[in-house]
Amino acid sequence: MTARYLSAAEVGALLDVGRSTVGKWRERHPAGSAWPFPEPDVTVGDVPGWLPGRVDEIRAWRDGLPGRGRTSAGVVHR
């Protein structure tokens, strides 16, 4: 059985953003940062891939980003 991975373009489409936005998130929020973007499950050459089941994890990461009405602790400002 062959595993199916989502490209940055596919992840972006599922989150209503472009591939370049996913790339910028990865650059701005690397592993070891305060709010690291979820690491890909596989990288072939320089192309990352995520398992489809991780879309909710990536969506939760995006929704918790500071500047989206939340602090780094996830508290909503009113």
C-alpha positions in Angstrom: 0.0 0.0 0.0 1.3 3.5 -0.9 1.0 6.3 1.6 -0.7 9.5 0.3 0.8 12.8 1.5 -0.5 16.4 1.1 1.7 19.0 -0.6 1.9 22.5 0.7 -0.4 23.6 -2.1 -3.0 21.0 -1.0 -2.7 22.0 2.7 -3.1 25.6 1.7 -6.2 24.8 -0.4 -7.8 23.0 2.6 -7.1 26.1 4.8 -8.1 28.6 2.2 -4.6 30.0 1.7 -2.0 29.7 -1.0 1.0 27.4 -1.1 3.2 30.4 -0.6 1.5 31.1 2.7 2.2 27.6 4.0 5.8 28.1 2.9 6.0 31.5 4.8 4.5 29.9 7.9 7.2 27.2 7.8 9.9 29.8 7.4 8.6 32.1 10.1 7.8 29.4 12.6 10.5 26.7 12.4 11.1 23.9 14.8 12.4 25.3 18.1 10.4 28.5 17.8 7.7 29.6 20.2 4.9 28.4 17.9 6.5 25.9 15.5 4.6 24.9 12.3 3.9 21.2 12.3 6.8 19.3 10.8 6.1 17.4 7.6 5.8 13.6 7.8 8.0 13.2 4.7 10.3 15.3 2.6 11.2 14.2 -1.0 14.0 16.4 -2.3 12.9 19.8 -1.0 9.2 19.1 -1.1 7.4 18.5 2.2 4.4 16.3 2.7 1.9 15.9 5.5 -0.4 12.9 6.1 -4.1 13.9 5.4 -5.1 13.1 9.0 -2.9 16.0 10.2 -5.0 18.8 8.6 -6.9 19.4 11.8 -3.6 19.7 13.7 -2.4 22.3 11.1 -5.7 24.1 11.2 -5.5 24.3 15.1 -1.9 25.6 14.7 -3.1 28.4 12.3 -6.1 29.3 14.5 -3.8 29.7 17.5 -1.3 32.0 15.8 -0.7 35.3 17.7 -2.2 38.1 15.7 -5.4 36.2 14.9 -7.1 37.7 17.9 -5.2 35.6 20.4 -2.1 35.8 22.5 0.6 33.2 22.4 -1.3 31.4 25.3 -4.5 31.2 23.1 -6.5 33.7 25.1 -9.0 35.6 22.9 -8.8 39.4 23.3 -12.1 41.4 23.4 
